[in-house]
């Protein structure tokens, strides 16, 4: 049974609203990354990440209040949010530091490989059931990313390749 406020037109407008924000995000995100790269020439990656968080928060607050989102607080959940916040902060500082030393296009292409890696890790660690179609999509997506990124061993050498192969040949992995 559906709630009285649910109508097909309402669902359609929600989807359109979501699509418009997604399109806006995809168009704006590379610009933010470019400005972050330029900013790292004069300030630290941590300051750039903090500034990004402040701007993102100020941008999202009016949307949250206009949509009437209910904010609930519990001490148990706050620990989860604190851990998640620390991980997101570490990730953002790492990404901004990467932008400082790498081309923006390469950094973004590597960043977009994350869902592929998370899908595979989810099947390994969380025991999620993933079918052959999704594994095939991951393989095609990864090959496409490698085509765009065109990794070479000139920048990092062969050591990461050897270190990543150690677990597969070590006696404890058999």
Secondary structure, DSSP 8 states (H G I E B T S, - for coil): ---TT--HHHHHHHHHHHHHHHHHHHHHHHHHHHHHHHHTTTS-HHHHHHHHHHHHHHHHHHHHHHTT------HHHHHHHHHHHHHHHHHHHHHHHHHHHS-HHHHHHHHTTHHHHHHHHHHHHS-----HHHHHHHHHHHHHHHHHH---HHHH-SHHHHHHHHHHHSGGG-
